[in-house]
Amino acid sequence: MATMIREDYRKCRKVMARQHMGRKGNQTVFSILFYIGLMIFLVLCLMVGQSRADVVVSEAEIHAAVTGYVHDVVSDFAGETVVKVLRQGDLHIAGVGAVTLRVRQDRLRSQARSIPVVLEVVRGPVVIREYQLIAEVQYFDDVVVANRAIERGETIAESAVVIERRDVTMLLGKYYARFDQVDAMQAKMRIGMGRPLSSNYLEAVPLVERGDMVRILAQVGGITATITGIARDSGSKGDHIVVQNAESREKLLVEVIGPGKVRVVF
């Protein structure tokens, strides 16, 4: 009887051992399959990530490219320029491979203060993206400024002005940067203290007034003749006016060259 019990016990142990080994084997197979699947998933994610990888063009690179282009465009300006690019943030360019930036003029109408440009993103020989941007430009230069009130009709004296560095964005083509540019000019209207002198406020001082007696110089070859005449117009230096020969009464076209002095224009 005892022998039979021991035999049954051994059989039960064998069955339980086989069941345990089966469960352990199943767990091992499941673990292997799990890790294989995980590796495949990671590889697929890596492949998708590479196929959609972005090349990042920083905001600083964009601004540098546009600023350099604009500085070349306005290089004839003698003063200083400050460029502000109206774009924020980086560019994310899909695909693999380095890119370069090119800037060209947009077809939109350009102004001195606002310059529309096209930013081209180039990969190899191909332009893959284009962006329309606006560059705002500020201009700074030396300016002749009134250091006291200048009355209408007053001839501009060097003691009445000072040279200051100013923002001239709104004065382009109208301001004066040196005193010699306003010498022998007079105020067309009252100019307040601290106001920049511009062509809107000044006019040349007439060196000849209508009815003045003037010396008329006539140069022919190496010979110069001087006669007297009467001015029929007023004029500043460089102006062309009509004078009348005091003796012959002949009218002549002349150029004003100095106070009370003109030269015949042939």
Backbone bond lengths (Angstrom), bond angles and torsions (degrees), N, CA, C in turn:
res aa  C-N    CA-C-N  psi(-1)  N-CA   C-N-CA  omega(-1)  CA-C   N-CA-C  phi
1 M - - - 1.448 - - 1.533 110.73 -
2 A 1.308 115.41 -46.14 1.467 120.92 178.56 1.510 110.76 -62.07
3 T 1.330 114.95 -36.51 1.476 118.95 179.70 1.509 110.13 -63.86
4 M 1.306 118.03 -41.42 1.455 122.34 -179.42 1.535 110.29 -64.93
5 I 1.336 116.04 -38.22 1.466 118.73 -179.72 1.508 111.27 -66.15
6 R 1.368 114.62 -41.70 1.477 117.65 179.15 1.516 110.89 -64.19
7 E 1.318 117.51 -37.25 1.467 121.40 -179.45 1.531 110.25 -65.76
8 D 1.332 115.38 -44.28 1.472 118.45 178.63 1.524 110.99 -62.60
9 Y 1.334 116.86 -36.85 1.467 120.92 179.59 1.527 111.55 -63.60
10 R 1.357 114.92 -42.33 1.466 119.04 179.28 1.518 110.79 -64.73
11 K 1.332 117.77 -38.72 1.459 120.67 179.18 1.531 110.77 -63.95
12 C 1.341 115.09 -42.71 1.476 118.24 179.01 1.514 110.99 -62.13
13 R 1.342 117.32 -40.69 1.463 120.04 179.32 1.523 111.07 -62.45
14 K 1.340 116.87 -39.69 1.469 119.86 179.83 1.525 111.30 -65.30
15 V 1.338 114.93 -41.71 1.466 118.41 -179.70 1.528 109.88 -64.03
16 M 1.347 116.54 -45.18 1.452 120.25 -179.40 1.520 110.92 -63.37
17 A 1.332 116.64 -37.82 1.469 119.72 178.99 1.518 111.10 -64.67
18 R 1.378 114.28 -41.82 1.474 116.52 179.65 1.526 110.56 -64.70
19 Q 1.332 116.64 -39.62 1.467 119.49 178.90 1.537 110.86 -63.86
20 H 1.324 117.84 -41.55 1.462 121.89 179.31 1.522 111.35 -63.22
21 M 1.317 115.91 -43.39 1.464 120.30 178.80 1.521 110.47 -63.92
22 G 1.329 116.90 -35.93 1.459 119.85 179.20 1.522 111.17 -65.87
23 R 1.368 114.07 -45.02 1.460 116.68 178.93 1.532 111.00 -62.77
24 K 1.308 117.36 -42.24 1.477 121.43 179.95 1.513 110.93 -63.46
25 G 1.328 116.20 -39.15 1.467 119.20 179.17 1.514 111.18 -66.44
26 N 1.357 114.27 -39.90 1.467 117.43 178.54 1.530 111.46 -63.11
27 Q 1.349 116.01 -41.00 1.467 120.44 178.40 1.527 110.69 -62.74
28 T 1.320 116.66 -40.41 1.471 120.46 -179.53 1.522 110.58 -64.70
29 V 1.328 116.44 -45.05 1.464 120.45 179.59 1.530 110.04 -62.66
30 F 1.351 115.41 -43.18 1.464 119.42 178.98 1.529 110.97 -60.80
31 S 1.337 117.41 -42.66 1.468 121.38 179.47 1.519 110.88 -62.65
32 I 1.327 116.02 -42.59 1.474 119.67 -179.50 1.525 110.13 -63.52
33 L 1.339 115.46 -45.45 1.464 118.87 179.94 1.532 111.30 -63.28
34 F 1.339 116.35 -38.46 1.468 120.50 179.70 1.529 110.82 -61.53
35 Y 1.332 115.65 -48.06 1.466 118.98 -178.60 1.527 112.23 -67.21
36 I 1.332 116.73 -34.77 1.464 119.62 176.29 1.531 109.96 -64.35
37 G 1.325 115.94 -44.93 1.466 119.16 178.51 1.513 112.45 -62.70
38 L 1.356 115.87 -39.88 1.449 119.98 179.19 1.526 111.04 -63.27
39 M 1.334 116.85 -42.19 1.463 120.72 178.40 1.525 111.37 -63.97
40 I 1.322 117.08 -41.58 1.464 120.32 178.19 1.524 110.32 -62.11
41 F 1.336 116.33 -41.93 1.470 120.90 178.96 1.523 111.30 -61.74
42 L 1.346 116.82 -43.92 1.458 120.28 179.55 1.520 111.93 -64.85
43 V 1.338 116.16 -39.76 1.466 119.64 178.25 1.520 110.89 -63.64
44 L 1.353 116.66 -41.98 1.466 119.84 178.50 1.518 111.34 -64.02
45 C 1.344 116.24 -41.02 1.469 118.90 177.86 1.515 110.98 -62.26
46 L 1.339 116.51 -40.25 1.458 120.00 179.38 1.510 111.35 -64.86
47 M 1.353 116.61 -40.96 1.467 119.97 179.30 1.513 111.09 -64.99
48 V 1.342 116.94 -43.53 1.464 120.08 178.80 1.511 110.24 -64.78
49 G 1.324 117.89 -41.00 1.460 121.95 179.07 1.506 111.95 -61.79
50 Q 1.346 116.23 -40.28 1.466 119.19 179.08 1.518 111.30 -68.88
51 S 1.318 117.29 -37.92 1.465 119.58 -178.11 1.520 111.53 -70.30
52 R 1.358 116.47 -21.65 1.465 119.42 -179.02 1.527 111.85 -116.52
53 A 1.323 116.76 19.62 1.468 120.17 -177.06 1.523 110.29 -61.66
54 D 1.328 116.41 140.90 1.452 122.29 179.46 1.519 110.64 -100.26
55 V 1.355 114.66 138.64 1.456 120.54 167.62 1.524 106.18 -93.67
56 V 1.302 116.72 125.20 1.459 121.16 -175.97 1.526 109.82 -97.00
57 V 1.333 115.34 122.56 1.467 121.59 173.16 1.528 106.64 -104.35
58 S 1.312 116.32 116.79 1.464 119.80 -172.90 1.529 111.91 -72.32
59 E 1.314 114.42 157.94 1.462 120.73 175.83 1.524 111.02 -58.27
60 A 1.339 116.29 -37.87 1.471 120.04 179.55 1.526 111.30 -63.63
61 E 1.335 117.83 -39.25 1.469 121.21 178.80 1.530 110.57 -65.97
62 I 1.329 116.24 -40.30 1.465 120.18 178.84 1.519 110.16 -62.54
63 H 1.328 116.37 -48.20 1.460 120.35 -178.13 1.524 111.28 -64.49
64 A 1.329 117.24 -37.90 1.465 120.37 179.82 1.525 110.72 -64.31
65 A 1.331 117.34 -42.82 1.471 120.72 -179.30 1.525 111.08 -64.34
66 V 1.330 116.99 -46.47 1.461 120.64 -178.05 1.526 110.49 -68.82
67 T 1.324 117.21 -42.18 1.466 121.11 -179.84 1.526 110.83 -61.64
68 G 1.328 117.24 -43.20 1.458 120.06 178.13 1.517 112.20 -60.96
69 Y 1.343 116.38 -41.44 1.464 120.15 178.91 1.525 110.83 -63.77
70 V 1.335 117.10 -46.15 1.464 120.91 -177.72 1.524 110.72 -64.55
71 H 1.319 117.69 -40.29 1.463 119.95 177.92 1.531 111.07 -60.35
72 D 1.319 117.10 -36.27 1.476 119.65 176.35 1.529 110.50 -67.23
73 V 1.333 116.87 -39.07 1.463 120.73 -178.32 1.526 111.37 -63.71
74 V 1.343 117.03 -38.97 1.472 121.17 -175.39 1.527 111.12 -104.27
75 S 1.323 116.57 24.60 1.471 120.39 -175.10 1.525 113.19 -65.12
76 D 1.333 118.06 -18.01 1.464 119.77 179.16 1.529 112.16 -78.09
77 F 1.333 117.83 -8.49 1.458 120.57 177.37 1.527 108.67 -75.91
78 A 1.341 116.18 128.83 1.467 120.55 -172.46 1.520 113.26 -75.44
79 G 1.329 117.70 -22.76 1.456 120.87 -176.36 1.515 112.67 -88.69
80 E 1.311 114.86 -148.70 1.460 122.77 -177.17 1.521 109.54 -109.51
81 T 1.333 116.52 142.47 1.462 121.07 177.55 1.523 110.18 -121.35
82 V 1.324 115.44 144.10 1.459 122.55 175.87 1.523 107.07 -123.28
83 V 1.341 115.79 124.45 1.467 121.02 -174.89 1.528 109.56 -109.01
84 K 1.330 116.02 133.12 1.458 122.24 175.36 1.523 107.94 -120.76
85 V 1.336 116.21 120.09 1.464 121.64 -179.51 1.523 108.40 -91.99
86 L 1.323 116.32 124.40 1.459 120.84 -176.15 1.524 110.13 -84.14
87 R 1.327 115.16 67.77 1.462 121.56 173.80 1.515 108.26 -154.46
88 Q 1.328 115.49 139.08 1.455 121.42 177.22 1.516 109.64 -124.13
89 G 1.333 115.39 148.03 1.460 120.26 175.79 1.509 113.61 94.45
90 D 1.344 114.56 163.51 1.457 121.92 179.94 1.531 110.34 -84.38
91 L 1.337 115.09 166.05 1.460 122.04 172.03 1.528 108.38 -106.04
92 H 1.316 116.82 135.92 1.468 122.15 176.22 1.528 107.44 -112.34
93 I 1.315 115.29 111.24 1.470 121.86 -175.68 1.513 108.75 -103.88
94 A 1.336 117.93 119.85 1.457 122.45 -178.19 1.517 110.78 -68.48
95 G 1.330 115.63 148.83 1.451 120.83 175.71 1.517 112.26 107.29
96 V 1.314 114.77 172.71 1.467 122.25 -177.39 1.516 109.28 -108.55
97 G 1.310 116.77 138.64 1.461 121.07 177.99 1.507 111.64 122.25
98 A 1.330 115.37 141.61 1.460 120.94 -178.35 1.531 110.89 -64.42
99 V 1.319 115.64 152.86 1.459 121.77 177.73 1.528 109.33 -125.66
100 T 1.327 115.57 157.33 1.459 122.03 173.85 1.525 108.44 -124.05
101 L 1.325 115.03 162.07 1.461 120.94 -178.46 1.517 110.51 -113.14
102 R 1.336 115.24 137.14 1.459 121.77 173.20 1.516 108.09 -129.05
103 V 1.322 115.75 147.63 1.464 120.74 179.87 1.521 108.27 -125.22
104 R 1.312 116.28 135.63 1.461 121.42 176.45 1.516 108.84 -137.44
105 Q 1.326 115.24 165.79 1.458 120.61 -179.65 1.521 110.58 -72.05
106 D 1.305 115.93 139.20 1.456 120.88 175.33 1.520 109.16 -79.96
107 R 1.320 115.48 160.98 1.461 119.69 178.43 1.528 112.01 -77.05
108 L 1.326 116.99 -13.52 1.459 119.81 177.05 1.522 110.00 -66.34
109 R 1.313 115.56 153.44 1.461 120.42 -177.96 1.522 110.62 -65.95
110 S 1.299 115.08 130.95 1.463 121.02 -177.98 1.525 110.44 -97.23
111 Q 1.329 115.83 145.55 1.449 122.93 173.70 1.518 108.40 -122.79
112 A 1.323 115.65 162.65 1.458 119.24 -178.92 1.518 111.29 -61.98
113 R 1.341 116.98 -35.98 1.460 120.87 -176.83 1.524 113.06 -87.80
114 S 1.312 118.88 -19.01 1.463 122.39 -175.83 1.527 108.79 -141.39
115 I 1.324 115.77 113.99 1.464 120.66 -174.90 1.528 109.18 -115.82
116 P 1.346 118.51 111.05 1.469 120.52 176.41 1.534 110.50 -78.49
117 V 1.325 116.21 134.65 1.458 121.09 -178.91 1.527 109.14 -134.25
118 V 1.310 115.03 165.77 1.469 122.37 173.97 1.522 107.70 -117.25
119 L 1.330 116.16 123.83 1.461 122.10 176.09 1.522 108.14 -94.57
120 E 1.318 116.12 117.67 1.464 121.23 179.36 1.531 109.49 -100.41
121 V 1.339 115.68 131.58 1.466 121.71 174.22 1.521 106.92 -101.48
122 V 1.327 116.23 119.12 1.461 121.61 -171.18 1.523 109.34 -116.19
123 R 1.331 115.76 130.99 1.469 121.51 171.78 1.527 107.18 -121.31
124 G 1.331 114.82 112.56 1.460 118.84 -173.79 1.514 109.31 66.90
125 P 1.337 117.85 -130.82 1.478 119.36 178.79 1.528 113.58 -92.16
126 V 1.334 116.97 4.26 1.463 120.57 -170.02 1.525 110.63 -109.36
127 V 1.332 116.20 133.16 1.461 121.89 170.99 1.525 107.04 -82.81
128 I 1.337 116.61 111.08 1.463 119.84 -173.98 1.525 113.14 -95.52
129 R 1.338 117.52 -23.59 1.462 120.60 177.32 1.525 109.78 -147.13
130 E 1.331 115.76 151.26 1.467 121.80 174.97 1.526 108.82 -132.87
131 Y 1.334 115.10 141.13 1.454 120.88 179.52 1.533 108.62 -132.41
132 Q 1.326 116.31 129.92 1.467 120.86 175.88 1.531 108.98 -88.05
133 L 1.327 115.53 125.00 1.459 121.40 -177.29 1.525 109.96 -128.61
134 I 1.312 115.72 161.03 1.459 122.70 175.78 1.529 108.30 -118.70
135 A 1.321 115.98 131.21 1.460 121.53 175.03 1.522 108.61 -111.92
136 E 1.316 116.14 119.49 1.458 120.76 176.12 1.527 108.86 -92.62
137 V 1.333 115.95 136.47 1.462 120.92 -174.07 1.522 109.53 -121.72
138 Q 1.319 115.82 132.32 1.464 122.59 170.90 1.523 108.24 -110.49
139 Y 1.327 115.30 141.36 1.459 121.86 -177.77 1.526 109.57 -116.61
140 F 1.335 115.55 133.73 1.460 121.39 178.88 1.527 108.76 -127.52
141 D 1.348 115.50 137.18 1.459 119.09 -178.98 1.529 108.78 -157.96
142 D 1.346 114.65 168.29 1.458 119.36 172.61 1.522 108.93 -70.42
143 V 1.344 116.20 139.22 1.463 121.44 -176.56 1.524 108.93 -134.59
144 V 1.335 115.70 139.08 1.462 120.87 173.07 1.531 107.59 -78.46
145 V 1.343 115.80 120.37 1.461 122.05 -174.61 1.531 109.21 -122.60
146 A 1.309 115.79 140.96 1.472 120.10 177.17 1.528 109.35 -70.49
147 N 1.338 116.98 124.68 1.473 118.92 177.04 1.528 111.85 -96.47
148 R 1.339 115.38 7.19 1.466 123.03 171.26 1.516 107.04 -160.08
149 A 1.289 116.84 169.57 1.462 119.79 177.67 1.526 110.05 -66.88
150 I 1.315 116.32 133.76 1.465 122.53 178.25 1.530 107.10 -113.04
151 E 1.326 115.95 123.83 1.455 120.54 -175.02 1.526 111.74 -81.69
152 R 1.308 114.55 157.95 1.471 120.64 177.99 1.528 110.04 -60.33
153 G 1.336 115.37 134.70 1.460 121.64 179.61 1.521 113.47 83.78
154 E 1.317 117.57 -5.74 1.467 120.37 -178.78 1.526 110.13 -76.83
155 T 1.318 115.83 133.91 1.458 120.46 175.29 1.528 108.71 -73.70
156 I 1.327 115.70 136.11 1.465 120.60 -175.62 1.522 109.54 -72.46
157 A 1.318 114.79 120.29 1.460 121.11 177.06 1.528 108.47 -104.70
158 E 1.319 115.32 151.39 1.465 119.63 -178.52 1.528 111.33 -61.92
159 S 1.329 117.02 -30.81 1.467 120.87 -179.77 1.529 112.39 -71.25
160 A 1.333 116.70 -14.31 1.463 119.97 -176.47 1.525 112.72 -92.40
161 V 1.336 117.57 -3.12 1.456 120.57 -175.50 1.523 110.83 -132.48
162 V 1.308 115.38 165.87 1.459 122.73 176.74 1.530 107.17 -144.30
163 I 1.326 117.02 154.93 1.471 121.69 178.21 1.524 108.53 -98.33
164 E 1.323 116.45 125.29 1.460 121.55 178.26 1.525 110.36 -131.71
165 R 1.346 114.91 152.83 1.462 120.16 174.08 1.515 107.85 -83.32
166 R 1.333 117.00 122.95 1.459 121.26 -175.69 1.537 110.92 -135.76
167 D 1.328 113.83 159.46 1.468 120.91 168.30 1.531 107.02 -75.24
168 V 1.329 116.57 116.31 1.473 120.98 -176.20 1.526 111.83 -111.09
169 T 1.331 116.09 19.11 1.465 120.17 -177.56 1.520 111.91 -54.38
170 M 1.336 116.32 -39.93 1.455 120.60 -177.92 1.531 112.34 -89.98
171 L 1.329 117.30 1.41 1.469 120.54 -177.65 1.523 112.86 -117.52
172 L 1.318 116.95 11.13 1.460 119.48 -174.82 1.524 111.50 -54.26
173 G 1.340 115.17 129.14 1.452 121.05 179.20 1.510 114.61 81.47
174 K 1.349 117.55 0.35 1.460 119.84 -175.52 1.527 113.65 -124.10
175 Y 1.318 118.37 -14.94 1.458 120.21 -174.27 1.531 110.92 -96.40
176 Y 1.323 115.15 168.86 1.463 121.71 178.58 1.531 108.60 -118.70
177 A 1.326 115.59 135.09 1.466 120.29 -176.35 1.526 113.04 -101.74
178 R 1.350 117.39 -15.31 1.469 120.79 -177.46 1.528 109.25 -135.47
179 F 1.334 115.47 153.41 1.462 118.86 -179.04 1.520 111.77 -65.99
180 D 1.333 118.09 -34.88 1.456 119.14 -177.60 1.524 112.52 -62.61
181 Q 1.345 116.60 -17.35 1.457 120.41 177.78 1.533 112.29 -77.57
182 V 1.333 116.89 -20.58 1.467 120.01 179.73 1.525 111.74 -110.98
183 D 1.324 117.06 -1.08 1.455 120.46 177.70 1.527 109.20 -62.55
184 A 1.321 117.20 140.66 1.469 123.29 -178.48 1.519 112.54 65.48
185 M 1.344 116.24 26.69 1.455 120.45 173.66 1.525 108.77 -117.44
186 Q 1.324 115.67 161.14 1.455 120.16 -179.90 1.523 110.00 -131.93
187 A 1.330 115.08 159.56 1.461 120.76 -177.95 1.521 110.62 -77.71
188 K 1.343 115.74 130.62 1.459 120.50 174.89 1.521 111.37 -81.19
189 M 1.330 115.73 -18.04 1.457 121.88 -179.85 1.527 107.71 -153.94
190 R 1.297 116.58 171.91 1.459 120.07 178.80 1.529 109.33 -68.10
191 I 1.327 116.17 133.63 1.461 122.40 -179.32 1.525 107.55 -114.58
192 G 1.310 117.11 120.15 1.450 121.52 -177.60 1.519 112.85 -73.86
193 M 1.309 115.69 156.85 1.458 122.10 178.09 1.530 110.22 -60.42
194 G 1.329 115.77 134.94 1.452 120.95 179.39 1.506 115.04 85.80
195 R 1.322 117.87 -3.42 1.460 120.90 -178.69 1.533 110.06 -87.64
196 P 1.337 117.27 133.56 1.465 119.24 176.48 1.531 111.10 -64.13
197 L 1.319 116.52 139.94 1.463 120.28 176.47 1.521 108.24 -79.73
198 S 1.316 115.98 128.97 1.454 120.52 179.74 1.516 109.42 -132.46
199 S 1.310 115.42 170.00 1.465 120.68 -179.46 1.527 111.42 -65.24
200 N 1.349 116.70 -16.69 1.462 118.97 176.98 1.524 111.95 -71.44
201 Y 1.333 116.28 -23.37 1.459 120.77 -174.06 1.521 114.43 -104.78
202 L 1.338 117.52 -13.08 1.463 120.24 -172.47 1.519 111.78 -120.03
203 E 1.312 113.78 155.62 1.465 121.32 172.21 1.513 107.77 -145.06
204 A 1.320 115.18 155.71 1.462 119.24 -179.76 1.520 110.59 -67.44
205 V 1.310 115.60 142.09 1.469 120.58 176.67 1.520 108.50 -74.08
206 P 1.334 118.69 124.26 1.476 119.66 178.91 1.529 110.82 -61.84
207 L 1.313 116.45 127.90 1.469 120.99 175.49 1.517 111.10 -90.34
208 V 1.323 114.40 -16.62 1.469 119.87 177.38 1.524 107.42 -135.41
209 E 1.320 116.53 130.54 1.460 121.00 176.91 1.528 109.42 -105.81
210 R 1.302 116.09 151.64 1.472 121.18 177.80 1.534 109.00 -56.76
211 G 1.337 115.98 131.35 1.464 122.28 179.98 1.515 114.35 91.87
212 D 1.380 116.55 -8.27 1.467 119.47 178.71 1.527 110.89 -68.58
213 M 1.319 116.14 147.27 1.464 120.59 167.41 1.524 107.75 -79.38
214 V 1.310 116.47 131.50 1.466 120.70 -176.64 1.523 110.18 -129.74
215 R 1.330 114.64 156.15 1.460 121.38 171.81 1.520 108.09 -91.44
216 I 1.326 115.39 126.70 1.464 121.22 -177.87 1.523 108.05 -106.08
217 L 1.361 114.96 120.72 1.464 119.81 177.57 1.513 108.57 -100.96
218 A 1.340 114.99 130.58 1.463 120.84 176.08 1.521 107.73 -121.82
219 Q 1.337 116.10 120.02 1.467 121.22 -179.74 1.512 109.37 -113.42
220 V 1.329 114.65 123.34 1.464 121.57 177.03 1.520 106.96 -129.78
221 G 1.326 115.70 111.39 1.454 118.66 -176.10 1.519 109.08 64.13
222 G 1.307 116.78 -125.97 1.452 120.62 178.69 1.507 113.25 -98.15
223 I 1.314 117.61 8.63 1.465 121.74 -176.16 1.532 109.39 -105.67
224 T 1.336 115.80 132.39 1.461 121.73 177.68 1.531 109.09 -119.90
225 A 1.307 115.30 127.36 1.471 121.33 177.76 1.521 108.92 -116.66
226 T 1.328 116.45 144.30 1.463 121.32 179.32 1.517 109.63 -122.69
227 I 1.318 115.40 128.89 1.458 121.03 177.59 1.525 108.43 -131.94
228 T 1.301 116.25 171.96 1.466 121.23 -179.80 1.517 109.78 -107.59
229 G 1.329 115.07 144.17 1.464 118.48 179.11 1.514 111.00 -148.75
230 I 1.330 114.99 -179.70 1.464 122.50 -179.86 1.523 108.18 -120.72
231 A 1.340 115.98 126.97 1.467 120.68 -179.95 1.518 110.64 -71.40
232 R 1.323 116.71 130.43 1.457 121.63 176.41 1.533 111.35 -98.32
233 D 1.344 116.87 -5.78 1.466 122.18 178.07 1.530 108.49 -140.21
234 S 1.296 115.84 163.95 1.458 121.20 170.64 1.530 108.40 -95.54
235 G 1.318 116.38 151.82 1.450 118.46 -178.83 1.513 113.23 -162.36
236 S 1.329 115.50 151.67 1.462 122.72 174.77 1.519 108.72 -100.62
237 K 1.327 115.89 176.70 1.454 120.07 -177.39 1.515 110.51 -58.70
238 G 1.340 115.64 128.95 1.456 121.10 -179.59 1.511 114.52 92.56
239 D 1.338 117.17 -15.33 1.470 120.03 179.33 1.531 110.68 -72.24
240 H 1.322 115.47 148.98 1.457 121.55 173.07 1.533 108.38 -98.74
241 I 1.319 115.82 127.12 1.469 121.35 179.86 1.519 109.20 -134.07
242 V 1.322 115.31 173.03 1.468 121.10 177.41 1.528 108.86 -106.78
243 V 1.341 115.24 132.53 1.469 120.65 174.15 1.531 108.17 -124.65
244 Q 1.331 114.97 163.45 1.470 120.08 -179.64 1.530 109.18 -121.02
245 N 1.327 114.29 128.22 1.477 119.81 177.36 1.524 108.56 -59.74
246 A 1.323 116.02 126.52 1.474 120.11 -176.01 1.515 112.07 -66.40
247 E 1.328 119.39 -25.87 1.462 122.14 -177.47 1.521 111.47 -93.82
248 S 1.352 115.85 -52.34 1.476 119.03 -174.25 1.528 112.72 -87.73
249 R 1.336 116.89 -13.64 1.468 122.79 -176.53 1.528 111.68 68.46
250 E 1.329 116.24 10.20 1.476 120.14 179.10 1.532 109.43 -73.66
251 K 1.332 115.78 140.02 1.463 120.53 177.63 1.529 109.92 -92.70
252 L 1.328 114.51 137.16 1.460 120.92 -176.30 1.531 110.22 -129.43
253 L 1.334 115.90 145.11 1.458 121.37 172.58 1.522 108.07 -90.39
254 V 1.323 116.31 124.38 1.460 120.25 -174.81 1.531 110.17 -132.73
255 E 1.339 114.24 164.99 1.466 121.94 174.32 1.521 109.11 -110.88
256 V 1.311 117.05 134.05 1.459 121.27 178.22 1.525 108.57 -74.41
257 I 1.331 117.42 123.91 1.462 121.18 -178.42 1.526 112.70 -118.10
258 G 1.321 117.61 -8.24 1.453 120.77 179.67 1.510 110.73 -179.06
259 P 1.325 117.96 176.50 1.464 120.45 178.48 1.527 111.19 -59.87
260 G 1.351 116.47 116.10 1.456 121.71 179.03 1.513 113.71 67.89
261 K 1.338 117.85 18.22 1.471 120.43 -177.00 1.521 109.52 -131.88
262 V 1.335 115.84 132.81 1.479 120.93 -179.66 1.530 108.58 -136.05
263 R 1.351 114.42 163.31 1.451 119.86 179.29 1.514 109.00 -130.41
264 V 1.338 116.76 135.57 1.455 121.32 -177.66 1.545 110.11 -65.08
265 V 1.332 114.94 135.31 1.468 121.68 176.85 1.515 108.50 -97.59
266 F 1.324 116.60 117.49 1.477 120.20 -179.86 1.515 109.67 -96.61
